[in-house]
Amino acid sequence: MDQVQILKGPASINFGLVAPGGMVNLVTKRPEAESFARASMTYGSYSLKEGTFDLNYSPNNSEKGAFRLNGRISDQDDPTDYVYFKNFYISPSYNFDLGDNTDLSVIASYQHREYIRQQGLPVIGTLKDNPNGPIDRSLYIGDPNFGKYEADVYRTGYTFKHTFDNGWNFNQNFAVQKTEMDGKAVFARTGSNFWAKDKQGEIDYTTISRRNNSRHQVIDNLSFAIDNRLNKQFDLYGMQHDINIGVDAFQEKSDYTNDKYDIGDLNIYNPVYGQNVTLKQNARDINRLKYLGLYLRDRIQLNDQLLLSLSGRQDWAQTQTTSLVTGNASKQSDNAFTGSASVMYTLNDIVAPYVSYATSFTPNSGTDVNSNPFKPEKGKQVEVGMKLQSPDQRIQGAIAWYDLKRQNVLVTDTANSGYKVQRGEQLTRGIETELSAEILEGLKLTAAYTYTIDAEISKDANASNVGKALDNIPEHAYSLSARYKFDPSSKLGWYVGGGFRGETYKTVDGLDVHVPGYTVFDTEAGYDAERWGAQLAIRNLFDKDYYAGALNENLVTLGNPRQINFTVKFNY
């Protein structure tokens, strides 16, 4: 990826059907005007081995007619026994030379992933005392012989842009993606069935039950997406307009197998792997999703200080699920009008307050364990904030209060692995702050802080769920980092950096203790020469043991221990 953009606030107008609150936009690498060759090698903790390359050829010193090929391969073990991650990625792209007013970029990619994932550790033995003693943090509670996932993702598409003589721009983006995944996993049972009983019917907290809760999941997914947009900037009655008019469409077919298997229990103090696995139940569904959207957005600069943004979107969506085992089928059609409005007023060269309101609509494909189709997710967000920037742009920051409501949110069905359930309405309310400052020549600071005032289920058909806190959301989350470059006048030379990040405690439905908060420290040092560079980076410098969150009332997930990586890179 060329960069990862964190888009704050609702993005459904320009990016199709996404929830309010923001999204992560992955920007792929495209051909550039300058020819170059770059490569890097990284070695690190837990047998990390990673290599990357990035080749760009531009015969005319222009982005037009340029070709780019980049890739990445990595292999790493994990602190948890038997867990590992392997990844291979390659992406070619080419810019056609179609004249000054027309741009066409074609890009393709292929990714292969292979991994065994961590399954968590029992709460009793980690957060709570176990009468048999603490649990080894490297324990794997699945089965390595029935735990490997493999996934292949093939993607190709293009971006097309043409500028007309009258100032209008036409943009078209198209992509087709094929995803194939085959994975097996052994899960512990949930709720009161988590701990296995001995012959006397007692629980001695040595053995967890995994009966009828293993899964073989196979996904074969094919999707198409296209977005057509007209854009023009013009003045009208002394106001500057930046208008976008568009139509987008999406179609997806997913063949999903979720077979249930049985396997024996596991003694967490003396685990025995390689047990026999027996098929208990077949489940295979065909899920189809189609949608069509029309949208309009106008950014209006009313005067030198006042910016108004208005947008509207109409969506039509259709979902269909057919069980190939039972023959049952469900089909539903939904439509919705969503929109957004925001106003920002630039008080001076430093401060610009703003207010925004937005709604969103997202269809949900698939069904719950009882073959009931999911309702579409809807959302509303109100945000009031202020952006800050010093006249010399060495200090930039923002602070915002937000109120976010999401209806019909899909969450994991803790009673039925591989399935999801819907919650009536989730409410999240809080304050976010960000700051980036070059306080001294060569010294840059970056800080972020989030205070979550409320994060709860505000409405639900099951009255007992109302008022429950949302899982794994800390009240406070914070980070601070600094980097110092010894020669700030040059891109080359030595640099050092460091900082800390952390969260306060978290709650999880059904868990009668909190997941403790944590603070960990990171550091780095490196040197950049004209043709090469080297970096040493350490995350969780003091190797603090902590828990990242909880999967349910019985299982917690481990935080990452100290990771030391050494990277060498080359530029030509």
C-alpha positions as CSV (number, residue, x, y, z in Angstrom):
1,M,0.0,0.0,0.0
2,D,1.2,3.5,-0.8
3,Q,-0.6,4.9,2.3
4,V,-3.3,4.2,4.8
5,Q,-5.8,7.1,5.2
6,I,-7.9,7.3,8.3
7,L,-11.0,9.2,7.2
8,K,-12.8,10.7,10.1
9,G,-16.6,11.2,10.1
10,P,-19.1,9.6,7.7
11,A,-17.7,8.7,4.4
12,S,-20.7,7.1,2.8
13,I,-21.2,9.8,0.2
14,N,-17.9,9.3,-1.6
15,F,-17.1,5.7,-0.7
16,G,-20.4,3.9,-1.1
17,L,-22.0,2.0,1.8
18,V,-20.0,2.4,4.9
19,A,-20.9,3.1,8.5
20,P,-20.6,6.6,10.1
21,G,-17.6,7.4,12.3
22,G,-15.0,7.0,9.6
23,M,-13.2,4.4,7.6
24,V,-9.8,3.2,6.6
25,N,-9.0,3.9,3.0
26,L,-6.1,1.8,1.6
27,V,-4.4,3.7,-1.2
28,T,-2.5,1.4,-3.6
29,K,0.8,2.3,-5.1
30,R,0.5,3.9,-8.6
31,P,3.2,4.6,-11.2
32,E,5.2,7.8,-10.7
33,A,7.1,10.2,-12.9
34,E,10.5,9.2,-11.7
35,S,12.2,5.8,-12.3
36,F,13.5,4.1,-9.1
37,A,14.1,0.8,-7.5
38,R,13.7,0.2,-3.8
39,A,14.0,-2.8,-1.6
40,S,14.0,-3.6,2.1
41,M,14.7,-6.6,4.4
42,T,13.6,-6.9,8.0
43,Y,14.5,-9.5,10.6
44,G,13.0,-9.5,14.0
45,S,11.6,-11.2,17.1
46,Y,9.7,-14.5,16.8
47,S,11.6,-15.4,13.6
48,L,10.2,-12.5,11.6
49,K,11.5,-12.4,8.1
50,E,10.2,-9.8,5.6
51,G,11.2,-8.6,2.2
52,T,9.8,-5.8,0.1
53,F,10.5,-4.4,-3.4
54,D,9.2,-1.4,-5.3
55,L,10.1,-0.9,-9.0
56,N,9.0,2.1,-11.0
57,Y,9.9,2.7,-14.7
58,S,9.1,5.9,-16.4
59,P,10.5,6.2,-20.0
60,N,9.4,9.8,-20.4
61,N,10.0,11.2,-16.9
62,S,6.2,11.4,-16.7
63,E,3.5,9.5,-14.9
64,K,2.0,8.8,-18.3
65,G,3.4,5.6,-19.8
66,A,4.9,4.6,-16.5
67,F,4.9,1.1,-15.0
68,R,5.2,0.0,-11.4
69,L,5.6,-3.3,-9.7
70,N,5.8,-3.8,-5.9
71,G,5.5,-6.7,-3.6
72,R,6.0,-8.0,-0.1
73,I,6.7,-11.4,1.5
74,S,6.7,-12.1,5.2
75,D,6.9,-15.0,7.6
76,Q,6.6,-14.8,11.4
77,D,5.9,-17.0,14.4
78,D,4.0,-15.9,17.5
79,P,4.4,-15.9,21.3
80,T,1.6,-18.4,21.3
81,D,2.6,-22.0,20.5
82,Y,1.8,-23.1,16.9
83,V,0.5,-19.7,15.8
84,Y,2.2,-18.2,12.7
85,F,1.5,-15.8,9.9
86,K,2.7,-15.9,6.3
87,N,1.9,-13.4,3.7
88,F,2.7,-12.8,0.0
89,Y,1.6,-9.8,-2.0
90,I,2.4,-8.5,-5.5
91,S,0.9,-5.7,-7.5
92,P,1.6,-4.4,-11.0
93,S,0.2,-1.2,-12.4
94,Y,0.4,0.8,-15.6
95,N,-0.5,4.3,-16.7
96,F,-1.6,4.7,-20.3
97,D,-0.6,7.8,-22.3
98,L,-3.9,9.0,-23.8
99,G,-3.1,12.7,-24.0
100,D,-3.1,15.7,-21.8
101,N,-6.8,15.5,-20.9
102,T,-7.2,11.8,-20.2
103,D,-5.7,9.5,-17.6
104,L,-6.1,5.7,-17.4
105,S,-4.4,3.6,-14.8
106,V,-4.8,-0.2,-14.6
107,I,-3.8,-2.0,-11.5
108,A,-3.9,-5.6,-10.3
109,S,-2.9,-7.4,-7.2
110,Y,-2.6,-10.9,-5.7
111,Q,-2.3,-11.8,-2.1
112,H,-1.8,-15.1,-0.4
113,R,-2.1,-15.5,3.4
114,E,-1.6,-18.6,5.5
115,Y,-1.9,-18.5,9.3
116,I,-3.0,-20.2,12.5
117,R,-4.7,-17.6,14.7
118,Q,-4.5,-17.1,18.4
119,Q,-7.6,-18.4,20.3
120,G,-7.1,-16.5,23.6
121,L,-6.6,-17.7,27.1
122,P,-9.1,-18.6,29.9
123,V,-10.0,-15.7,32.2
124,I,-9.6,-18.1,35.2
125,G,-5.9,-18.5,35.2
126,T,-5.1,-15.0,33.8
127,L,-7.3,-12.2,35.1
128,K,-8.6,-14.5,37.9
129,D,-6.7,-17.0,40.0
130,N,-7.0,-20.6,39.0
131,P,-6.7,-23.1,41.9
132,N,-4.3,-25.1,39.8
133,G,-1.9,-22.2,39.2
134,P,-1.4,-19.6,36.4
135,I,-1.7,-20.6,32.8
136,D,1.3,-20.5,30.5
137,R,0.9,-17.4,28.3
138,S,2.1,-19.4,25.3
139,L,-0.8,-21.9,25.5
140,Y,-2.7,-22.6,22.3
141,I,-6.2,-23.8,23.1
142,G,-7.1,-24.9,19.5
143,D,-5.5,-27.8,17.7
144,P,-2.6,-27.2,15.2
145,N,-3.8,-30.1,13.1
146,F,-7.2,-28.5,12.7
147,G,-6.3,-24.8,12.8
148,K,-4.8,-23.6,9.5
149,Y,-6.3,-20.9,7.4
150,E,-5.4,-20.1,3.8
151,A,-6.7,-17.2,1.7
152,D,-6.1,-15.9,-1.8
153,V,-7.3,-12.6,-3.0
154,Y,-7.2,-11.6,-6.7
155,R,-8.0,-8.0,-7.6
156,T,-7.9,-6.0,-10.8
157,G,-9.4,-2.7,-11.9
158,Y,-8.8,0.7,-13.3
159,T,-9.2,4.4,-12.7
160,F,-10.2,6.7,-15.6
161,K,-10.3,10.4,-15.7
162,H,-11.1,12.8,-18.5
163,T,-11.2,16.6,-18.4
164,F,-13.6,18.3,-20.9
165,D,-13.0,21.7,-22.4
166,N,-15.8,23.2,-20.4
167,G,-14.1,22.4,-17.1
168,W,-16.1,19.2,-16.2
169,N,-14.1,16.2,-15.1
170,F,-15.4,12.6,-15.5
171,N,-14.0,9.9,-13.2
172,Q,-14.7,6.2,-13.3
173,N,-13.3,3.6,-10.9
174,F,-13.9,-0.1,-11.5
175,A,-12.7,-3.1,-9.6
176,V,-13.4,-6.9,-9.6
177,Q,-12.2,-9.0,-6.7
178,K,-12.1,-12.8,-6.2
179,T,-11.5,-14.1,-2.6
180,E,-11.0,-17.8,-1.8
181,M,-10.6,-18.9,1.8
182,D,-10.3,-22.3,3.4
183,G,-9.8,-22.5,7.2
184,K,-10.3,-24.7,10.1
185,A,-10.4,-23.8,13.8
186,V,-11.2,-25.4,17.1
187,F,-13.1,-23.1,19.5
188,A,-13.9,-23.5,23.1
189,R,-17.5,-23.6,24.2
190,T,-19.1,-20.5,25.5
191,G,-21.0,-19.5,28.7
192,S,-21.4,-22.0,31.5
193,N,-20.3,-24.8,29.1
194,F,-16.7,-23.5,28.8
195,W,-15.2,-25.6,31.6
196,A,-15.5,-29.4,31.2
197,K,-16.7,-31.4,34.2
198,D,-14.9,-34.4,35.7
199,K,-16.4,-37.9,36.2
200,Q,-18.1,-36.7,39.4
201,G,-19.7,-33.8,37.6
202,E,-17.5,-31.2,39.2
203,I,-15.4,-28.4,37.6
204,D,-11.8,-28.5,38.6
205,Y,-10.7,-25.7,36.2
206,T,-8.1,-27.9,34.4
207,T,-10.0,-28.7,31.2
208,I,-11.9,-26.7,28.7
209,S,-14.7,-28.1,26.7
210,R,-14.6,-27.9,22.9
211,R,-17.5,-30.3,22.1
212,N,-19.4,-29.6,18.8
213,N,-17.7,-26.2,18.4
214,S,-15.1,-26.7,15.8
215,R,-15.5,-25.2,12.3
216,H,-14.4,-25.8,8.8
217,Q,-15.1,-22.6,6.9
218,V,-14.8,-22.2,3.1
219,I,-15.5,-18.9,1.4
220,D,-15.6,-18.3,-2.4
221,N,-16.5,-14.7,-3.0
222,L,-16.7,-12.7,-6.2
223,S,-17.5,-9.0,-6.3
224,F,-17.7,-6.1,-8.8
225,A,-17.7,-2.4,-8.0
226,I,-18.0,0.7,-10.2
227,D,-18.2,4.4,-9.5
228,N,-18.9,7.1,-12.0
229,R,-18.5,10.7,-11.0
230,L,-18.7,14.1,-12.7
231,N,-16.9,17.0,-11.0
232,K,-16.6,20.7,-11.6
233,Q,-15.3,23.8,-9.8
234,F,-17.0,27.1,-10.6
235,D,-18.1,30.4,-9.2
236,L,-21.7,31.4,-8.8
237,Y,-22.9,34.6,-7.3
238,G,-19.5,35.2,-5.7
239,M,-19.4,31.7,-4.1
240,Q,-17.0,29.0,-5.1
241,H,-18.5,25.6,-5.7
242,D,-16.9,22.1,-5.9
243,I,-19.7,19.8,-7.1
244,N,-19.7,16.0,-7.5
245,I,-22.5,14.1,-9.1
246,G,-22.2,10.4,-9.3
247,V,-23.7,6.9,-9.5
248,D,-22.1,3.7,-8.1
249,A,-23.0,0.1,-8.1
250,F,-21.8,-3.0,-6.3
251,Q,-22.6,-6.7,-6.8
252,E,-21.3,-9.6,-4.7
253,K,-21.9,-13.4,-4.6
254,S,-20.5,-15.4,-1.7
255,D,-20.5,-19.2,-1.3
256,Y,-20.0,-19.8,2.4
257,T,-19.5,-23.2,4.0
258,N,-19.5,-23.4,7.8
259,D,-19.4,-27.0,8.8
260,K,-19.5,-28.0,12.5
261,Y,-17.2,-30.6,13.9
262,D,-16.7,-32.3,17.3
263,I,-13.3,-32.7,19.1
264,G,-12.3,-33.8,22.6
265,D,-11.7,-31.5,25.5
266,L,-8.3,-29.9,26.3
267,N,-6.3,-30.0,29.5
268,I,-4.8,-26.5,29.7
269,Y,-2.0,-27.7,32.0
270,N,-1.1,-30.8,30.0
271,P,-2.5,-30.2,26.4
272,V,-2.7,-33.1,24.0
273,Y,-3.1,-32.2,20.4
274,G,-3.9,-34.2,17.3
275,Q,-7.3,-35.5,18.5
276,N,-9.8,-37.0,16.2
277,V,-12.3,-34.6,14.6
278,T,-15.8,-35.7,13.7
279,L,-18.2,-34.0,11.3
280,K,-21.5,-33.2,13.0
281,Q,-23.4,-30.7,10.8
282,N,-23.2,-29.3,7.3
283,A,-24.0,-25.7,6.6
284,R,-23.5,-24.0,3.2
285,D,-25.2,-20.7,2.1
286,I,-25.1,-18.6,-1.1
287,N,-25.2,-14.9,-0.2
288,R,-25.9,-12.3,-2.8
289,L,-25.8,-8.5,-2.4
290,K,-26.6,-5.8,-5.0
291,Y,-26.9,-2.1,-4.6
292,L,-27.2,1.0,-6.7
293,G,-26.5,4.5,-5.4
294,L,-27.0,8.1,-6.7
295,Y,-25.2,10.9,-4.9
296,L,-24.6,14.6,-5.0
297,R,-22.1,16.7,-3.0
298,D,-21.3,20.4,-3.1
299,R,-18.6,22.1,-1.2
300,I,-19.4,25.8,-1.2
301,Q,-16.9,28.5,-0.1
302,L,-19.5,31.2,0.8
303,N,-16.7,33.7,1.6
304,D,-13.1,33.8,2.8
305,Q,-14.1,32.4,6.2
306,L,-17.2,30.2,5.8
307,L,-17.2,26.8,4.1
308,L,-20.5,24.8,3.7
309,S,-20.6,21.2,2.6
310,L,-23.9,19.5,1.6
311,S,-24.5,16.0,0.3
312,G,-27.2,13.6,-0.4
313,R,-27.4,9.9,-1.4
314,Q,-30.1,7.5,-2.5
315,D,-29.5,3.8,-2.3
316,W,-31.3,0.7,-3.4
317,A,-30.1,-2.6,-2.1
318,Q,-31.1,-6.2,-2.4
319,T,-29.8,-9.2,-0.4
320,Q,-30.6,-12.8,-0.8
321,T,-29.5,-15.9,1.1
322,T,-30.1,-19.5,0.0
323,S,-29.1,-22.6,2.1
324,L,-27.8,-25.4,-0.1
325,V,-28.4,-27.8,2.8
326,T,-32.0,-27.1,3.7
327,G,-33.2,-25.3,0.5
328,N,-34.5,-22.4,2.6
329,A,-34.2,-19.0,1.0
330,S,-34.6,-15.4,2.2
331,K,-34.7,-12.3,0.1
332,Q,-35.2,-8.6,1.0
333,S,-35.0,-5.3,-0.6
334,D,-34.2,-2.0,1.1
335,N,-33.7,1.6,0.1
336,A,-32.8,4.7,2.0
337,F,-31.9,8.4,1.6
338,T,-28.9,9.6,3.5
339,G,-27.0,12.8,3.6
340,S,-24.7,15.1,5.4
341,A,-24.2,18.8,6.2
342,S,-21.3,20.6,7.7
343,V,-20.2,24.2,8.3
344,M,-16.6,25.3,9.1
345,Y,-15.8,28.9,10.0
346,T,-12.2,30.1,9.8
347,L,-11.9,32.6,12.6
348,N,-8.3,33.5,11.9
349,D,-5.1,31.9,10.7
350,I,-5.1,29.6,13.7
351,V,-8.6,28.5,14.6
352,A,-11.5,27.0,12.5
353,P,-14.5,25.6,14.4
354,Y,-17.0,23.3,12.6
355,V,-20.2,21.3,13.1
356,S,-21.4,18.4,11.0
357,Y,-24.4,16.0,10.9
358,A,-24.6,12.8,8.7
359,T,-26.6,9.7,8.2
360,S,-25.6,6.3,6.7
361,F,-27.1,3.1,5.3
362,T,-25.4,-0.3,4.9
363,P,-27.2,-3.5,3.9
364,N,-26.2,-6.7,5.7
365,S,-26.1,-9.9,3.8
366,G,-26.4,-13.3,5.4
367,T,-28.6,-14.7,8.1
368,D,-28.4,-15.6,11.8
369,V,-28.2,-19.2,13.1
370,N,-32.0,-19.5,12.7
371,S,-31.9,-18.4,9.0
372,N,-33.4,-15.0,9.7
373,P,-32.1,-12.3,7.3
374,F,-30.3,-9.3,8.7
375,K,-31.8,-5.9,8.6
376,P,-29.7,-3.1,7.1
377,E,-27.5,-1.0,9.4
378,K,-28.3,2.6,9.8
379,G,-26.4,5.3,11.5
380,K,-26.4,9.0,12.6
381,Q,-23.5,11.1,13.7
382,V,-23.2,14.6,15.1
383,E,-19.8,16.2,15.5
384,V,-18.7,19.6,16.8
385,G,-15.0,20.4,16.8
386,M,-12.2,22.8,16.1
387,K,-9.2,22.6,13.9
388,L,-6.0,24.4,14.8
389,Q,-2.9,25.4,12.8
390,S,-0.1,27.8,13.5
391,P,0.7,30.4,10.8
392,D,4.0,28.6,10.0
393,Q,2.1,25.2,10.0
394,R,4.6,23.8,12.5
395,I,1.7,23.1,14.9
396,Q,-1.5,21.3,13.8
397,G,-4.2,19.9,15.8
398,A,-7.9,19.1,16.2
399,I,-10.4,18.5,19.0
400,A,-13.9,17.2,18.4
401,W,-17.0,16.0,20.4
402,Y,-19.0,13.3,18.6
403,D,-22.3,11.5,19.1
404,L,-22.6,8.3,17.1
405,K,-25.7,6.0,16.9
406,R,-25.7,2.8,14.9
407,Q,-28.8,0.6,14.5
408,N,-28.9,-3.1,13.6
409,V,-25.2,-3.6,14.2
410,L,-23.8,-7.1,13.5
411,V,-21.9,-8.6,16.4
412,T,-20.4,-12.0,17.1
413,D,-22.9,-14.7,18.2
414,T,-21.1,-15.9,21.3
415,A,-23.4,-18.9,21.6
416,N,-22.9,-20.1,18.0
417,S,-19.4,-19.8,16.6
418,G,-19.3,-18.7,12.9
419,Y,-22.6,-16.8,13.2
420,K,-23.6,-13.2,14.0
421,V,-26.5,-11.5,15.7
422,Q,-27.9,-7.9,15.5
423,R,-28.2,-5.3,18.3
424,G,-31.0,-2.7,18.2
425,E,-28.9,0.4,18.6
426,Q,-25.4,1.2,19.8
427,L,-24.5,4.7,21.2
428,T,-21.0,6.0,21.3
429,R,-20.2,9.5,22.6
430,G,-16.9,11.1,23.3
431,I,-14.1,13.5,22.7
432,E,-11.1,13.1,20.4
433,T,-7.9,15.2,20.3
434,E,-4.9,15.2,18.0
435,L,-1.8,17.2,17.9
436,S,1.3,17.3,15.7
437,A,4.0,19.9,16.5
438,E,7.6,20.6,15.5
439,I,8.5,22.3,18.8
440,L,12.2,22.6,18.0
441,E,14.2,22.4,14.8
442,G,14.3,18.7,14.0
443,L,12.1,17.6,16.9
444,K,8.5,16.5,16.1
445,L,5.8,15.5,18.6
446,T,2.6,13.6,17.8
447,A,-0.1,13.1,20.4
448,A,-3.6,11.7,20.5
449,Y,-6.2,11.2,23.2
450,T,-9.7,9.8,23.2
451,Y,-12.2,10.1,26.0
452,T,-15.2,7.8,25.6
453,I,-18.1,9.3,27.6
454,D,-20.6,6.7,26.6
455,A,-20.4,3.4,24.8
456,E,-23.5,1.3,25.3
457,I,-26.4,-0.6,23.8
458,S,-29.1,2.1,23.9
459,K,-32.0,0.1,22.3
460,D,-32.7,-3.6,21.8
461,A,-35.5,-6.0,21.4
462,N,-34.1,-7.8,24.5
463,A,-34.6,-5.3,27.3
464,S,-31.8,-6.9,29.4
465,N,-29.2,-5.8,26.8
466,V,-30.2,-2.1,27.1
467,G,-27.5,-0.2,29.1
468,K,-24.8,-2.8,28.6
469,A,-21.4,-1.4,27.8
470,L,-20.0,-2.1,24.4
471,D,-17.2,-4.7,24.5
472,N,-13.5,-3.7,24.5
473,I,-13.9,0.1,24.4
474,P,-11.7,1.8,27.0
475,E,-12.8,5.0,28.6
476,H,-9.4,6.6,27.9
477,A,-6.9,5.9,25.1
478,Y,-3.8,7.9,24.6
479,S,-0.5,8.0,22.7
480,L,2.6,10.3,22.6
481,S,5.6,10.0,20.3
482,A,8.6,12.1,19.4
483,R,11.2,11.9,16.7
484,Y,14.4,13.9,16.5
485,K,16.5,14.3,13.4
486,F,20.0,15.4,14.0
487,D,20.3,17.3,10.7
488,P,16.8,18.7,10.0
489,S,18.0,20.5,6.9
490,S,18.6,17.2,5.1
491,K,16.5,14.1,4.4
492,L,19.7,12.1,5.2
493,G,21.4,11.4,8.5
494,W,20.6,10.0,12.0
495,Y,17.3,10.0,13.8
496,V,15.9,8.7,17.0
497,G,12.4,8.4,18.3
498,G,10.2,7.0,21.1
499,G,6.9,7.3,22.9
500,F,4.2,5.5,24.7
501,R,0.7,4.3,24.0
502,G,-2.0,2.9,26.2
503,E,-5.6,2.4,27.3
504,T,-7.5,2.2,30.5
505,Y,-9.6,-0.8,31.5
506,K,-12.2,-2.4,29.3
507,T,-15.5,-4.2,30.0
508,V,-17.0,-7.2,28.2
509,D,-20.5,-8.5,28.4
510,G,-20.8,-11.3,31.0
511,L,-17.2,-10.8,32.3
512,D,-17.4,-9.8,36.0
513,V,-13.9,-8.4,36.1
514,H,-12.3,-5.6,34.0
515,V,-9.7,-6.2,31.4
516,P,-6.9,-4.1,33.0
517,G,-5.5,-1.1,31.2
518,Y,-1.9,-0.8,30.1
519,T,0.8,1.5,29.0
520,V,3.7,0.4,26.8
521,F,6.7,2.2,25.4
522,D,8.3,2.1,21.9
523,T,11.6,3.4,20.6
524,E,13.5,3.6,17.3
525,A,16.8,4.7,15.9
526,G,18.0,4.9,12.3
527,Y,20.3,6.3,9.6
528,D,19.4,7.3,6.1
529,A,22.0,7.6,3.4
530,E,21.5,8.5,-0.2
531,R,21.3,4.9,-1.4
532,W,20.6,2.9,1.7
533,G,19.2,3.2,5.2
534,A,18.9,1.1,8.4
535,Q,16.5,1.2,11.3
536,L,16.2,-0.5,14.7
537,A,12.7,-0.4,16.1
538,I,11.4,-1.8,19.5
539,R,7.8,-2.0,20.4
540,N,6.8,-2.7,24.0
541,L,10.3,-1.8,25.1
542,F,10.0,-3.1,28.6
543,D,8.2,-6.3,27.6
544,K,5.1,-5.6,29.6
545,D,2.6,-8.4,30.0
546,Y,-0.9,-7.1,29.2
547,Y,-4.2,-8.2,27.7
548,A,-5.5,-6.5,24.5
549,G,-9.2,-7.3,25.3
550,A,-11.6,-10.2,25.7
551,L,-13.3,-12.4,23.2
552,N,-16.2,-13.2,25.6
553,E,-16.8,-13.8,29.3
554,N,-14.3,-16.7,29.3
555,L,-11.4,-15.7,27.1
556,V,-9.0,-12.9,27.0
557,T,-6.6,-12.0,24.1
558,L,-2.9,-11.4,24.8
559,G,-1.2,-8.1,24.1
560,N,2.0,-8.2,21.9
561,P,5.2,-8.7,23.9
562,R,8.4,-7.0,23.1
563,Q,9.1,-7.0,19.3
564,I,12.6,-6.0,18.1
565,N,12.9,-5.4,14.3
566,F,16.0,-4.5,12.3
567,T,15.4,-3.2,8.8
568,V,17.8,-2.4,6.0
569,K,16.6,-0.6,2.9
570,F,18.1,0.2,-0.5
571,N,17.3,3.0,-3.0
572,Y,18.4,3.3,-6.6
